[in-house]
Amino acid sequence: SGANAVLCPGTEGNLGDGIFRLSEFAKEGGHWSIGTDSHISLNPLEDLRWLDYAQRFTTHKRNTFDDGAQVLISKTIHSGRKAMGIEQNKFFEIGKPFDAVVYNSKSPLLMQSDLKNTLPAILYTCDTSDILGTLVNGKWIVKDQKHIEGEQIRKRFK
């Protein structure tokens, strides 16, 4: 139930498209994921922060949702999976592909966070330098800032 939207906050901000009314959209049962069509930013955490901060600017409230990080991440991942035709409701399910971004727990701002605040700490403080790697279907695709097909990708890009 509810409408579906793919949001690109970095691109929308750069183009001056205005602020998506996420708070109202969510209250009406709307679902969202994020994407990019931008040369401005390819950082999903930055896009989620901008999405949340824009709501704070317009509503003059500190928190867009009661548990902002959990709601933003959960809704974005579940709707994104649905848009890709992936039927998986839990983050990690036995027998389902294991896809994950691995963050460096020794990053200074993450080290200061207790376990219950790890997700908000990742969402609101991390950037790409905090990423140790990315796993797709249980296999390292990016590790130590290097994509397994990095050389071929660079050649095709040129």
N, C-alpha and C positions, 0 to 999 in steps of 0.2 A: 504494500500500500504506500502511496505517496509518490511524488515525482523523483526522478533521478537526475543528477547534474554532475558533470565533470568540470572541476574548477581549476583554473591556472592562475593563482593569485599573483605570482611574480610577473607574468606576462600582462595580466589585467592591470596591475599597478603601473607597469612601464608604459602601457598604452594609454593610461588615463581612462580606462573603461568604467571606473566607478567601483563601488564596494558592493559585493554580493551580500544580500541580507540573510546570512546563514542562520542567525538566531530565529528569525521568523520562519524560514524554510524548515528548520528542524522541528519547530513547534507544530507545523502542519504535517509532519511525518515524512519529510523529504529525506532522501538519501544522497550522499555525495562521495565522490572520489576526487583525487587530484591527478593532474597530468601536466604536460608542458608542451608548448609549441614555440619555445623561447630560446633565444640565444643569450638571454639575460641571466637565467639561473636554472640549474638542473638539480637543485637541492630540495628534496621533498620536505625536509624538516623546516627549511626556511619558508616554503610555501604554506605549510601548516601554521607556522607562527604568524605569518602575515594574515592568513585567513582569520585566525583568532584575534589578533591585535586590531584588525579592522572592525571586528564586532565590538571590541572594547571601546574603540573611538566613537562609534555611533551610538552605543547604548549607555555609555558612561558607567559601565559596570566592570569590576575587576575580573570577574569570571564569566565567560560565555556559557559554560556548562558547569554543573556542580563538581564533576570530576573531569575537568577540561581535557587533560592529556589522554585519559582513557577513552573518552567519547570521541575526540578527534581521531585518534589512531584507530580505534575499533571500527568506527563508521567508514573511515577512508579505506581501510584494508578490506573489510567485508564487501563494500560496494564496488571497489576496484576488482576484487576477485570475481564478483558476480558479472561485471561488465566483460571480463575475459572468459566467461563461461566456466569458471571454477566453482564447484559446489563444495565449499569447505567452511563450516561455521566457526570452528575453534581455530586459534592461532596455530596450534600444533596438534595434529591428530595422527594416531598410529595408522599406518597404511596409506597415508596421504603424502604428497611431495613435501620435503622439508626445505622451505625457502626462508632465508633469514639474512638480516644485516647484523654483523657482529661489531659491537662498539667496544672501545678500549676502556675497561673499568678502571684503569690507572690514569685516565684523563683527570686533570686536577679538579674540575667541577663535578665529575662523576664520583671521584673519591670522597668528596665531602657529603654526598647524598647517602641517606640510609636506604635500605632495600625497598621500603614501601614508597619512596619518592624517586625510584630509578627511572620510571617512565617519564614523569614530568621533567626530570633532570635531562634526560636524553632529548626530549622534544624541545625544551626551551633553552638549552645551553650548548648542545653539540653542533658541530659542523663536520664537513667531510674529512677533516684531518683526524677526527676521532674514530673513523671507521677502520677496523682491522681487515674487514673483508665482507664478501657477499657469497652466500650459498644459494644455489638453485638446484632443486631436486637432490639435495644432500651433497652436491659437489661444489668445491670452491671455484667460483667464476672470477672473482676479484680477491686477491690476497696481497696484503702489504702495498696497496695502491696500484697493483699491476693486474690488468685483465689477462686471462689466460690466452686470449686471442688479440692482445694489444697490438702486436706488430702488424698483423693482417688488417686490423681495423684502421690503423694509421695509414697504411698503404692505400686502402680503399678510399679513405677520406681525402687523401691528396689528389 
